[in-house]
């Protein structure tokens, strides 16, 4: 049975067929245009994909080759070097060694940025320790700028002690200056490499602190401008050969080991497992002994008339 369409519906159906045909034509033609664009792009720029970049030889000069902090663990500090303290009095390094471990930091006193970060980072760490400068250890901050004066050292000491805010620290933290030759001997002994930038009128240098034994031997290096309090505490305890710190510190040092590659203390898994095993065995043994004693007491009480 043939369907008869009214004139209005016939026109509407014809328009829909036309729109569908036009849409398909646009899609097809769009695909052709896109394909043509891709082909033309590929043929127009074949070299960008098929040719390797020209070889460039590496730079022959490393601008940071003469800047760094090289570890020289167990190296002896030249304790006979003479500097000037914050009052201008000549002093030998030997005067600060002999009984306590020493934290050594290098910073020139009008440094615009990095030296201040080193000193401030050290202060933040020292504030968290129960140890105090002047009691359990000594701090030496030495300028590597030969033009720094005792007055500049005194100002730096005053601001640093105010920030540290620990009683008695003025006798345990010293700020030194020296001449070029003396500074060079010290920096070479500890592996501190730096360079003066004539264009910027400032020194390019590494950042870090060192912990030394009471005899003046380099025990630990800690890099950067932030120093983990746990690491510094362990470093001081080891440098003092266990003469400072608590029995708990000594026990923890059995589980932690200094890694020279990172300048930090890390957990030694094997040693920690052995220690945990020993503690477990001791705990079980103590439990057995106490249980046997309790059983004997109960038997004695039970046998009494």
C-alpha positions as protocol buffer text, in pm:
chain_id: "A"
residue {
  index: 1
  type: UNK
  ca { x: 0 y: 0 z: 0 }
}
residue {
  index: 2
  type: UNK
  ca { x: 159 y: 321 z: -117 }
}
residue {
  index: 3
  type: UNK
  ca { x: 195 y: 598 z: 143 }
}
residue {
  index: 4
  type: UNK
  ca { x: 76 y: 933 z: 27 }
}
residue {
  index: 5
  type: UNK
  ca { x: 269 y: 1227 z: 160 }
}
residue {
  index: 6
  type: UNK
  ca { x: 120 y: 1564 z: 212 }
}
residue {
  index: 7
  type: UNK
  ca { x: 295 y: 1849 z: 31 }
}
residue {
  index: 8
  type: UNK
  ca { x: 449 y: 1988 z: 355 }
}
residue {
  index: 9
  type: UNK
  ca { x: 588 y: 1655 z: 470 }
}
residue {
  index: 10
  type: UNK
  ca { x: 727 y: 1579 z: 121 }
}
residue {
  index: 11
  type: UNK
  ca { x: 924 y: 1904 z: 117 }
}
residue {
  index: 12
  type: UNK
  ca { x: 1060 y: 1842 z: 469 }
}
residue {
  index: 13
  type: UNK
  ca { x: 1177 y: 1490 z: 381 }
}
residue {
  index: 14
  type: UNK
  ca { x: 1348 y: 1616 z: 66 }
}
residue {
  index: 15
  type: UNK
  ca { x: 1534 y: 1882 z: 266 }
}
residue {
  index: 16
  type: UNK
  ca { x: 1656 y: 1623 z: 520 }
}
residue {
  index: 17
  type: UNK
  ca { x: 1793 y: 1401 z: 242 }
}
residue {
  index: 18
  type: UNK
  ca { x: 1975 y: 1699 z: 91 }
}
residue {
  index: 19
  type: UNK
  ca { x: 2129 y: 1802 z: 425 }
}
residue {
  index: 20
  type: UNK
  ca { x: 2246 y: 1445 z: 488 }
}
residue {
  index: 21
  type: UNK
  ca { x: 2408 y: 1432 z: 145 }
}
residue {
  index: 22
  type: UNK
  ca { x: 2582 y: 1768 z: 197 }
}
residue {
  index: 23
  type: UNK
  ca { x: 2711 y: 1662 z: 541 }
}
residue {
  index: 24
  type: UNK
  ca { x: 2863 y: 1341 z: 401 }
}
residue {
  index: 25
  type: UNK
  ca { x: 3021 y: 1540 z: 121 }
}
residue {
  index: 26
  type: UNK
  ca { x: 3176 y: 1782 z: 373 }
}
residue {
  index: 27
  type: UNK
  ca { x: 3313 y: 1496 z: 582 }
}
residue {
  index: 28
  type: UNK
  ca { x: 3465 y: 1327 z: 279 }
}
residue {
  index: 29
  type: UNK
  ca { x: 3607 y: 1646 z: 139 }
}
residue {
  index: 30
  type: UNK
  ca { x: 3741 y: 1739 z: 487 }
}
residue {
  index: 31
  type: UNK
  ca { x: 3919 y: 1406 z: 511 }
}
residue {
  index: 32
  type: UNK
  ca { x: 4071 y: 1456 z: 167 }
}
residue {
  index: 33
  type: UNK
  ca { x: 4188 y: 1805 z: 260 }
}
residue {
  index: 34
  type: UNK
  ca { x: 4337 y: 1680 z: 588 }
}
residue {
  index: 35
  type: UNK
  ca { x: 4512 y: 1397 z: 405 }
}
residue {
  index: 36
  type: UNK
  ca { x: 4647 y: 1640 z: 147 }
}
residue {
  index: 37
  type: UNK
  ca { x: 4774 y: 1869 z: 424 }
}
residue {
  index: 38
  type: UNK
  ca { x: 4953 y: 1582 z: 597 }
}
residue {
  index: 39
  type: UNK
  ca { x: 5112 y: 1463 z: 273 }
}
residue {
  index: 40
  type: UNK
  ca { x: 5222 y: 1812 z: 178 }
}
residue {
  index: 41
  type: UNK
  ca { x: 5364 y: 1871 z: 525 }
}
residue {
  index: 42
  type: UNK
  ca { x: 5554 y: 1544 z: 517 }
}
residue {
  index: 43
  type: UNK
  ca { x: 5696 y: 1613 z: 171 }
}
residue {
  index: 44
  type: UNK
  ca { x: 5778 y: 1974 z: 251 }
}
residue {
  index: 45
  type: UNK
  ca { x: 5986 y: 1894 z: 564 }
}
residue {
  index: 46
  type: UNK
  ca { x: 6151 y: 1555 z: 524 }
}
residue {
  index: 47
  type: UNK
  ca { x: 6485 y: 1671 z: 664 }
}
residue {
  index: 48
  type: UNK
  ca { x: 6350 y: 1747 z: 1013 }
}
residue {
  index: 49
  type: UNK
  ca { x: 6278 y: 1378 z: 1067 }
}
residue {
  index: 50
  type: UNK
  ca { x: 6531 y: 1201 z: 850 }
}
residue {
  index: 51
  type: UNK
  ca { x: 6846 y: 1396 z: 929 }
}
residue {
  index: 52
  type: UNK
  ca { x: 7033 y: 1378 z: 1259 }
}
residue {
  index: 53
  type: UNK
  ca { x: 7122 y: 1698 z: 1445 }
}
residue {
  index: 54
  type: UNK
  ca { x: 7473 y: 1823 z: 1373 }
}
residue {
  index: 55
  type: UNK
  ca { x: 7731 y: 1700 z: 1626 }
}
residue {
  index: 56
  type: UNK
  ca { x: 7849 y: 1951 z: 1878 }
}
residue {
  index: 57
  type: UNK
  ca { x: 8160 y: 1886 z: 2078 }
}
residue {
  index: 58
  type: UNK
  ca { x: 8120 y: 1922 z: 2457 }
}
residue {
  index: 59
  type: UNK
  ca { x: 8241 y: 2242 z: 2615 }
}
residue {
  index: 60
  type: UNK
  ca { x: 8610 y: 2220 z: 2693 }
}
residue {
  index: 61
  type: UNK
  ca { x: 8579 y: 2439 z: 3004 }
}
residue {
  index: 62
  type: UNK
  ca { x: 8364 y: 2362 z: 3305 }
}
residue {
  index: 63
  type: UNK
  ca { x: 8297 y: 2691 z: 3487 }
}
residue {
  index: 64
  type: UNK
  ca { x: 8242 y: 2500 z: 3814 }
}
residue {
  index: 65
  type: UNK
  ca { x: 8550 y: 2278 z: 3792 }
}
residue {
  index: 66
  type: UNK
  ca { x: 8733 y: 2485 z: 4055 }
}
residue {
  index: 67
  type: UNK
  ca { x: 8436 y: 2501 z: 4296 }
}
residue {
  index: 68
  type: UNK
  ca { x: 8342 y: 2223 z: 4536 }
}
residue {
  index: 69
  type: UNK
  ca { x: 8386 y: 2056 z: 4872 }
}
residue {
  index: 70
  type: UNK
  ca { x: 8594 y: 1740 z: 4848 }
}
residue {
  index: 71
  type: UNK
  ca { x: 8581 y: 1492 z: 5133 }
}
residue {
  index: 72
  type: UNK
  ca { x: 8914 y: 1434 z: 5303 }
}
residue {
  index: 73
  type: UNK
  ca { x: 8801 y: 1220 z: 5589 }
}
residue {
  index: 74
  type: UNK
  ca { x: 9056 y: 1164 z: 5867 }
}
residue {
  index: 75
  type: UNK
  ca { x: 9282 y: 1435 z: 5724 }
}
residue {
  index: 76
  type: UNK
  ca { x: 9469 y: 1636 z: 5985 }
}
residue {
  index: 77
  type: UNK
  ca { x: 9394 y: 2007 z: 6008 }
}
residue {
  index: 78
  type: UNK
  ca { x: 9706 y: 2229 z: 6020 }
}
residue {
  index: 79
  type: UNK
  ca { x: 9652 y: 2341 z: 6377 }
}
residue {
  index: 80
  type: UNK
  ca { x: 9950 y: 2576 z: 6382 }
}
residue {
  index: 81
  type: UNK
  ca { x: 9784 y: 2818 z: 6138 }
}
residue {
  index: 82
  type: UNK
  ca { x: 9740 y: 3165 z: 6287 }
}
residue {
  index: 83
  type: UNK
  ca { x: 9420 y: 3365 z: 6236 }
}
residue {
  index: 84
  type: UNK
  ca { x: 9264 y: 3664 z: 6410 }
}
residue {
  index: 85
  type: UNK
  ca { x: 8955 y: 3627 z: 6626 }
}
residue {
  index: 86
  type: UNK
  ca { x: 8659 y: 3866 z: 6641 }
}
residue {
  index: 87
  type: UNK
  ca { x: 8850 y: 4093 z: 6882 }
}
residue {
  index: 88
  type: UNK
  ca { x: 9151 y: 4117 z: 6650 }
}
residue {
  index: 89
  type: UNK
  ca { x: 9372 y: 3898 z: 6870 }
}
residue {
  index: 90
  type: UNK
  ca { x: 9603 y: 3652 z: 6688 }
}
residue {
  index: 91
  type: UNK
  ca { x: 9502 y: 3295 z: 6765 }
}
residue {
  index: 92
  type: UNK
  ca { x: 9619 y: 2952 z: 6656 }
}
residue {
  index: 93
  type: UNK
  ca { x: 9371 y: 2689 z: 6553 }
}
residue {
  index: 94
  type: UNK
  ca { x: 9522 y: 2464 z: 6815 }
}
residue {
  index: 95
  type: UNK
  ca { x: 9365 y: 2680 z: 7087 }
}
residue {
  index: 96
  type: UNK
  ca { x: 9017 y: 2557 z: 6987 }
}
residue {
  index: 97
  type: UNK
  ca { x: 9101 y: 2187 z: 6991 }
}
residue {
  index: 98
  type: UNK
  ca { x: 9205 y: 1934 z: 7248 }
}
residue {
  index: 99
  type: UNK
  ca { x: 8896 y: 1849 z: 7454 }
}
residue {
  index: 100
  type: UNK
  ca { x: 8581 y: 1886 z: 7242 }
}
residue {
  index: 101
  type: UNK
  ca { x: 8472 y: 1807 z: 6885 }
}
residue {
  index: 102
  type: UNK
  ca { x: 8458 y: 2110 z: 6656 }
}
residue {
  index: 103
  type: UNK
  ca { x: 8206 y: 2215 z: 6391 }
}
residue {
  index: 104
  type: UNK
  ca { x: 8383 y: 2410 z: 6116 }
}
residue {
  index: 105
  type: UNK
  ca { x: 8203 y: 2636 z: 5869 }
}
residue {
  index: 106
  type: UNK
  ca { x: 8355 y: 2865 z: 5606 }
}
residue {
  index: 107
  type: UNK
  ca { x: 8178 y: 3190 z: 5526 }
}
residue {
  index: 108
  type: UNK
  ca { x: 8287 y: 3541 z: 5438 }
}
residue {
  index: 109
  type: UNK
  ca { x: 8107 y: 3805 z: 5635 }
}
residue {
  index: 110
  type: UNK
  ca { x: 7966 y: 4030 z: 5362 }
}
residue {
  index: 111
  type: UNK
  ca { x: 7849 y: 3742 z: 5143 }
}
residue {
  index: 112
  type: UNK
  ca { x: 7519 y: 3846 z: 4982 }
}
residue {
  index: 113
  type: UNK
  ca { x: 7349 y: 3508 z: 4994 }
}
residue {
  index: 114
  type: UNK
  ca { x: 7500 y: 3158 z: 5030 }
}
residue {
  index: 115
  type: UNK
  ca { x: 7725 y: 3213 z: 5333 }
}
residue {
  index: 116
  type: UNK
  ca { x: 7435 y: 3360 z: 5528 }
}
residue {
  index: 117
  type: UNK
  ca { x: 7223 y: 3057 z: 5438 }
}
residue {
  index: 118
  type: UNK
  ca { x: 7499 y: 2825 z: 5564 }
}
residue {
  index: 119
  type: UNK
  ca { x: 7530 y: 3004 z: 5899 }
}
residue {
  index: 120
  type: UNK
  ca { x: 7153 y: 3036 z: 5943 }
}
residue {
  index: 121
  type: UNK
  ca { x: 7103 y: 2669 z: 5857 }
}
residue {
  index: 122
  type: UNK
  ca { x: 7366 y: 2573 z: 6114 }
}
residue {
  index: 123
  type: UNK
  ca { x: 7195 y: 2790 z: 6376 }
}
residue {
  index: 124
  type: UNK
  ca { x: 6857 y: 2625 z: 6312 }
}
residue {
  index: 125
  type: UNK
  ca { x: 7015 y: 2284 z: 6358 }
}
residue {
  index: 126
  type: UNK
  ca { x: 7206 y: 2377 z: 6673 }
}
residue {
  index: 127
  type: UNK
  ca { x: 6892 y: 2519 z: 6833 }
}
residue {
  index: 128
  type: UNK
  ca { x: 6726 y: 2176 z: 6816 }
}
residue {
  index: 129
  type: UNK
  ca { x: 7017 y: 1992 z: 6983 }
}
residue {
  index: 130
  type: UNK
  ca { x: 7041 y: 1933 z: 7354 }
}
residue {
  index: 131
  type: UNK
  ca { x: 7416 y: 1979 z: 7315 }
}
residue {
  index: 132
  type: UNK
  ca { x: 7538 y: 2338 z: 7345 }
}
residue {
  index: 133
  type: UNK
  ca { x: 7826 y: 2525 z: 7185 }
}
residue {
  index: 134
  type: UNK
  ca { x: 8086 y: 2583 z: 7455 }
}
residue {
  index: 135
  type: UNK
  ca { x: 7981 y: 2277 z: 7657 }
}
residue {
  index: 136
  type: UNK
  ca { x: 7982 y: 1962 z: 7442 }
}
residue {
  index: 137
  type: UNK
  ca { x: 8140 y: 2109 z: 7130 }
}
residue {
  index: 138
  type: UNK
  ca { x: 8301 y: 2420 z: 6976 }
}
residue {
  index: 139
  type: UNK
  ca { x: 8202 y: 2605 z: 6658 }
}
residue {
  index: 140
  type: UNK
  ca { x: 8453 y: 2779 z: 6432 }
}
residue {
  index: 141
  type: UNK
  ca { x: 8340 y: 3004 z: 6147 }
}
residue {
  index: 142
  type: UNK
  ca { x: 8633 y: 3112 z: 5932 }
}
residue {
  index: 143
  type: UNK
  ca { x: 8618 y: 3372 z: 5656 }
}
residue {
  index: 144
  type: UNK
  ca { x: 8786 y: 3285 z: 5327 }
}
residue {
  index: 145
  type: UNK
  ca { x: 8789 y: 3649 z: 5216 }
}
residue {
  index: 146
  type: UNK
  ca { x: 9126 y: 3799 z: 5316 }
}
residue {
  index: 147
  type: UNK
  ca { x: 8979 y: 4150 z: 5315 }
}
residue {
  index: 148
  type: UNK
  ca { x: 8731 y: 4070 z: 5595 }
}
residue {
  index: 149
  type: UNK
  ca { x: 8814 y: 4245 z: 5922 }
}
residue {
  index: 150
  type: UNK
  ca { x: 8782 y: 4164 z: 6291 }
}
residue {
  index: 151
  type: UNK
  ca { x: 8504 y: 4422 z: 6317 }
}
residue {
  index: 152
  type: UNK
  ca { x: 8303 y: 4238 z: 6051 }
}
residue {
  index: 153
  type: UNK
  ca { x: 8366 y: 3911 z: 6237 }
}
residue {
  index: 154
  type: UNK
  ca { x: 8245 y: 4066 z: 6563 }
}
residue {
  index: 155
  type: UNK
  ca { x: 7923 y: 4188 z: 6401 }
}
residue {
  index: 156
  type: UNK
  ca { x: 7860 y: 3845 z: 6249 }
}
residue {
  index: 157
  type: UNK
  ca { x: 7922 y: 3678 z: 6584 }
}
residue {
  index: 158
  type: UNK
  ca { x: 7680 y: 3911 z: 6760 }
}
residue {
  index: 159
  type: UNK
  ca { x: 7394 y: 3850 z: 6516 }
}
residue {
  index: 160
  type: UNK
  ca { x: 7459 y: 3475 z: 6510 }
}
residue {
  index: 161
  type: UNK
  ca { x: 7462 y: 3442 z: 6889 }
}
residue {
  index: 162
  type: UNK
  ca { x: 7143 y: 3644 z: 6916 }
}
residue {
  index: 163
  type: UNK
  ca { x: 6975 y: 3403 z: 6677 }
}
residue {
  index: 164
  type: UNK
  ca { x: 7122 y: 3095 z: 6848 }
}
residue {
  index: 165
  type: UNK
  ca { x: 7012 y: 3228 z: 7189 }
}
residue {
  index: 166
  type: UNK
  ca { x: 7192 y: 2968 z: 7402 }
}
residue {
  index: 167
  type: UNK
  ca { x: 7356 y: 3056 z: 7732 }
}
residue {
  index: 168
  type: UNK
  ca { x: 7735 y: 3037 z: 7731 }
}
residue {
  index: 169
  type: UNK
  ca { x: 7761 y: 3014 z: 7353 }
}
residue {
  index: 170
  type: UNK
  ca { x: 7979 y: 3328 z: 7328 }
}
residue {
  index: 171
  type: UNK
  ca { x: 8268 y: 3123 z: 7469 }
}
residue {
  index: 172
  type: UNK
  ca { x: 8204 y: 2834 z: 7230 }
}
residue {
  index: 173
  type: UNK
  ca { x: 8150 y: 2998 z: 6891 }
}
residue {
  index: 174
  type: UNK
  ca { x: 8437 y: 3190 z: 6735 }
}
residue {
  index: 175
  type: UNK
  ca { x: 8458 y: 3392 z: 6411 }
}
residue {
  index: 176
  type: UNK
  ca { x: 8802 y: 3417 z: 6254 }
}
residue {
  index: 177
  type: UNK
  ca { x: 8973 y: 3611 z: 5975 }
}
residue {
  index: 178
  type: UNK
  ca { x: 9311 y: 3556 z: 5809 }
}
residue {
  index: 179
  type: UNK
  ca { x: 9543 y: 3646 z: 5525 }
}
residue {
  index: 180
  type: UNK
  ca { x: 9537 y: 3487 z: 5180 }
}
residue {
  index: 181
  type: UNK
  ca { x: 9817 y: 3237 z: 5242 }
}
residue {
  index: 182
  type: UNK
  ca { x: 9672 y: 3113 z: 5570 }
}
residue {
  index: 183
  type: UNK
  ca { x: 9325 y: 3081 z: 5422 }
}
residue {
  index: 184
  type: UNK
  ca { x: 9462 y: 2882 z: 5128 }
}
residue {
  index: 185
  type: UNK
  ca { x: 9634 y: 2634 z: 5358 }
}
residue {
  index: 186
  type: UNK
  ca { x: 9314 y: 2577 z: 5554 }
}
residue {
  index: 187
  type: UNK
  ca { x: 9083 y: 2544 z: 5253 }
}
residue {
  index: 188
  type: UNK
  ca { x: 9320 y: 2305 z: 5078 }
}
residue {
  index: 189
  type: UNK
  ca { x: 9341 y: 2089 z: 5388 }
}
residue {
  index: 190
  type: UNK
  ca { x: 8964 y: 2045 z: 5409 }
}
residue {
  index: 191
  type: UNK
  ca { x: 8897 y: 2025 z: 5032 }
}
residue {
  index: 192
  type: UNK
  ca { x: 8709 y: 2355 z: 5007 }
}
residue {
  index: 193
  type: UNK
  ca { x: 8744 y: 2495 z: 4651 }
}
residue {
  index: 194
  type: UNK
  ca { x: 8623 y: 2843 z: 4560 }
}
residue {
  index: 195
  type: UNK
  ca { x: 8684 y: 3122 z: 4310 }
}
residue {
  index: 196
  type: UNK
  ca { x: 8645 y: 3497 z: 4309 }
}
residue {
  index: 197
  type: UNK
  ca { x: 8411 y: 3630 z: 4038 }
}
residue {
  index: 198
  type: UNK
  ca { x: 8561 y: 3959 z: 3924 }
}
residue {
  index: 199
  type: UNK
  ca { x: 8251 y: 4059 z: 3729 }
}
residue {
  index: 200
  type: UNK
  ca { x: 8006 y: 4011 z: 4016 }
}
residue {
  index: 201
  type: UNK
  ca { x: 8257 y: 4109 z: 4285 }
}
residue {
  index: 202
  type: UNK
  ca { x: 8180 y: 3804 z: 4498 }
}
residue {
  index: 203
  type: UNK
  ca { x: 8301 y: 3451 z: 4565 }
}
residue {
  index: 204
  type: UNK
  ca { x: 8161 y: 3140 z: 4399 }
}
residue {
  index: 205
  type: UNK
  ca { x: 8188 y: 2854 z: 4646 }
}
residue {
  index: 206
  type: UNK
  ca { x: 8032 y: 2534 z: 4778 }
}
residue {
  index: 207
  type: UNK
  ca { x: 7823 y: 2506 z: 5091 }
}
residue {
  index: 208
  type: UNK
  ca { x: 7855 y: 2271 z: 5384 }
}
residue {
  index: 209
  type: UNK
  ca { x: 7996 y: 2217 z: 5731 }
}
residue {
  index: 210
  type: UNK
  ca { x: 8253 y: 1978 z: 5877 }
}
residue {
  index: 211
  type: UNK
  ca { x: 8280 y: 1800 z: 6211 }
}
residue {
  index: 212
  type: UNK
  ca { x: 8630 y: 1747 z: 6346 }
}
residue {
  index: 213
  type: UNK
  ca { x: 8768 y: 1540 z: 6631 }
}
residue {
  index: 214
  type: UNK
  ca { x: 8925 y: 1704 z: 6937 }
}
residue {
  index: 215
  type: UNK
  ca { x: 9262 y: 1619 z: 6780 }
}
residue {
  index: 216
  type: UNK
  ca { x: 9178 y: 1819 z: 6467 }
}
residue {
  index: 217
  type: UNK
  ca { x: 9103 y: 1536 z: 6224 }
}
residue {
  index: 218
  type: UNK
  ca { x: 8814 y: 1565 z: 5979 }
}
residue {
  index: 219
  type: UNK
  ca { x: 8542 y: 1323 z: 6087 }
}
residue {
  index: 220
  type: UNK
  ca { x: 8227 y: 1416 z: 5892 }
}
residue {
  index: 221
  type: UNK
  ca { x: 8104 y: 1638 z: 5607 }
}
residue {
  index: 222
  type: UNK
  ca { x: 7748 y: 1765 z: 5582 }
}
residue {
  index: 223
  type: UNK
  ca { x: 7651 y: 1936 z: 5256 }
}
residue {
  index: 224
  type: UNK
  ca { x: 7406 y: 2209 z: 5162 }
}
residue {
  index: 225
  type: UNK
  ca { x: 7251 y: 2479 z: 5378 }
}
residue {
  index: 226
  type: UNK
  ca { x: 7018 y: 2260 z: 5590 }
}
residue {
  index: 227
  type: UNK
  ca { x: 7165 y: 1997 z: 5822 }
}
residue {
  index: 228
  type: UNK
  ca { x: 6960 y: 1721 z: 5980 }
}
residue {
  index: 229
  type: UNK
  ca { x: 6986 y: 1751 z: 6360 }
}
residue {
  index: 230
  type: UNK
  ca { x: 7013 y: 1372 z: 6392 }
}
residue {
  index: 231
  type: UNK
  ca { x: 7309 y: 1363 z: 6154 }
}
residue {
  index: 232
  type: UNK
  ca { x: 7492 y: 1647 z: 6327 }
}
residue {
  index: 233
  type: UNK
  ca { x: 7429 y: 1492 z: 6668 }
}
residue {
  index: 234
  type: UNK
  ca { x: 7560 y: 1154 z: 6555 }
}
residue {
  index: 235
  type: UNK
  ca { x: 7858 y: 1325 z: 6392 }
}
residue {
  index: 236
  type: UNK
  ca { x: 7949 y: 1503 z: 6715 }
}
residue {
  index: 237
  type: UNK
  ca { x: 7912 y: 1186 z: 6919 }
}
residue {
  index: 238
  type: UNK
  ca { x: 8136 y: 988 z: 6685 }
}
residue {
  index: 239
  type: UNK
  ca { x: 8392 y: 1267 z: 6663 }
}
residue {
  index: 240
  type: UNK
  ca { x: 8405 y: 1278 z: 7043 }
}
residue {
  index: 241
  type: UNK
  ca { x: 8458 y: 900 z: 7043 }
}
residue {
  index: 242
  type: UNK
  ca { x: 8145 y: 846 z: 7249 }
}
residue {
  index: 243
  type: UNK
  ca { x: 8244 y: 1088 z: 7526 }
}
residue {
  index: 244
  type: UNK
  ca { x: 7926 y: 1289 z: 7477 }
}
residue {
  index: 245
  type: UNK
  ca { x: 7570 y: 1169 z: 7428 }
}
residue {
  index: 246
  type: UNK
  ca { x: 7357 y: 913 z: 7607 }
}
residue {
  index: 247
  type: UNK
  ca { x: 7358 y: 531 z: 7605 }
}
residue {
  index: 248
  type: UNK
  ca { x: 7057 y: 553 z: 7374 }
}
residue {
  index: 249
  type: UNK
  ca { x: 7270 y: 750 z: 7125 }
}
residue {
  index: 250
  type: UNK
  ca { x: 7535 y: 480 z: 7136 }
}
residue {
  index: 251
  type: UNK
  ca { x: 7268 y: 217 z: 7075 }
}
residue {
  index: 252
  type: UNK
  ca { x: 7125 y: 408 z: 6780 }
}
residue {
  index: 253
  type: UNK
  ca { x: 7471 y: 446 z: 6628 }
}
residue {
  index: 254
  type: UNK
  ca { x: 7482 y: 68 z: 6603 }
}
residue {
  index: 255
  type: UNK
  ca { x: 7193 y: 93 z: 6357 }
}
residue {
  index: 256
  type: UNK
  ca { x: 7305 y: 403 z: 6165 }
}
residue {
  index: 257
  type: UNK
  ca { x: 7603 y: 440 z: 5938 }
}
residue {
  index: 258
  type: UNK
  ca { x: 7757 y: 752 z: 5784 }
}
residue {
  index: 259
  type: UNK
  ca { x: 7755 y: 745 z: 5403 }
}
residue {
  index: 260
  type: UNK
  ca { x: 8033 y: 965 z: 5259 }
}
residue {
  index: 261
  type: UNK
  ca { x: 7861 y: 970 z: 4919 }
}
residue {
  index: 262
  type: UNK
  ca { x: 7555 y: 1149 z: 5056 }
}
residue {
  index: 263
  type: UNK
  ca { x: 7703 y: 1313 z: 5364 }
}
residue {
  index: 264
  type: UNK
  ca { x: 7419 y: 1167 z: 5574 }
}
residue {
  index: 265
  type: UNK
  ca { x: 7349 y: 888 z: 5818 }
}
residue {
  index: 266
  type: UNK
  ca { x: 7138 y: 598 z: 5698 }
}
residue {
  index: 267
  type: UNK
  ca { x: 6995 y: 287 z: 5859 }
}
residue {
  index: 268
  type: UNK
  ca { x: 7206 y: -28 z: 5826 }
}
residue {
  index: 269
  type: UNK
  ca { x: 6943 y: -298 z: 5769 }
}
residue {
  index: 270
  type: UNK
  ca { x: 7165 y: -596 z: 5855 }
}
residue {
  index: 271
  type: UNK
  ca { x: 7297 y: -441 z: 6173 }
}
residue {
  index: 272
  type: UNK
  ca { x: 6947 y: -329 z: 6274 }
}
residue {
  index: 273
  type: UNK
  ca { x: 6810 y: -680 z: 6225 }
}
residue {
  index: 274
  type: UNK
  ca { x: 7092 y: -828 z: 6432 }
}
residue {
  index: 275
  type: UNK
  ca { x: 7031 y: -577 z: 6708 }
}
residue {
  index: 276
  type: UNK
  ca { x: 6657 y: -642 z: 6701 }
}
residue {
  index: 277
  type: UNK
  ca { x: 6724 y: -1016 z: 6714 }
}
residue {
  index: 278
  type: UNK
  ca { x: 6956 y: -975 z: 7010 }
}
residue {
  index: 279
  type: UNK
  ca { x: 6700 y: -763 z: 7194 }
}
residue {
  index: 280
  type: UNK
  ca { x: 6432 y: -1025 z: 7122 }
}
residue {
  index: 281
  type: UNK
  ca { x: 6650 y: -1308 z: 7252 }
}
residue {
  index: 282
  type: UNK
  ca { x: 6732 y: -1111 z: 7565 }
}
residue {
  index: 283
  type: UNK
  ca { x: 6364 y: -1034 z: 7617 }
}
residue {
  index: 284
  type: UNK
  ca { x: 6266 y: -1401 z: 7581 }
}
residue {
  index: 285
  type: UNK
  ca { x: 6547 y: -1504 z: 7815 }
}
residue {
  index: 286
  type: UNK
  ca { x: 6440 y: -1253 z: 8078 }
}
residue {
  index: 287
  type: UNK
  ca { x: 6079 y: -1372 z: 8050 }
}
residue {
  index: 288
  type: UNK
  ca { x: 6184 y: -1735 z: 8099 }
}
residue {
  index: 289
  type: UNK
  ca { x: 6399 y: -1652 z: 8402 }
}
residue {
  index: 290
  type: UNK
  ca { x: 6122 y: -1450 z: 8564 }
}
residue {
  index: 291
  type: UNK
  ca { x: 5869 y: -1727 z: 8495 }
}
residue {
  index: 292
  type: UNK
  ca { x: 6093 y: -1992 z: 8654 }
}
residue {
  index: 293
  type: UNK
  ca { x: 6149 y: -1778 z: 8961 }
}
residue {
  index: 294
  type: UNK
  ca { x: 5778 y: -1722 z: 8998 }
}
residue {
  index: 295
  type: UNK
  ca { x: 5705 y: -2095 z: 8967 }
}
residue {
  index: 296
  type: UNK
  ca { x: 5966 y: -2175 z: 9234 }
}
residue {
  index: 297
  type: UNK
  ca { x: 5818 y: -1922 z: 9472 }
}
residue {
  index: 298
  type: UNK
  ca { x: 5471 y: -2066 z: 9419 }
}
residue {
  index: 299
  type: UNK
  ca { x: 5601 y: -2420 z: 9490 }
}
residue {
  index: 300
  type: UNK
  ca { x: 5775 y: -2305 z: 9807 }
}
residue {
  index: 301
  type: UNK
  ca { x: 5460 y: -2133 z: 9927 }
}
residue {
  index: 302
  type: UNK
  ca { x: 5251 y: -2440 z: 9842 }
}
residue {
  index: 303
  type: UNK
  ca { x: 5482 y: -2681 z: 10033 }
}
residue {
  index: 304
  type: UNK
  ca { x: 5461 y: -2479 z: 10354 }
}
residue {
  index: 305
  type: UNK
  ca { x: 5234 y: -2640 z: 10619 }
}
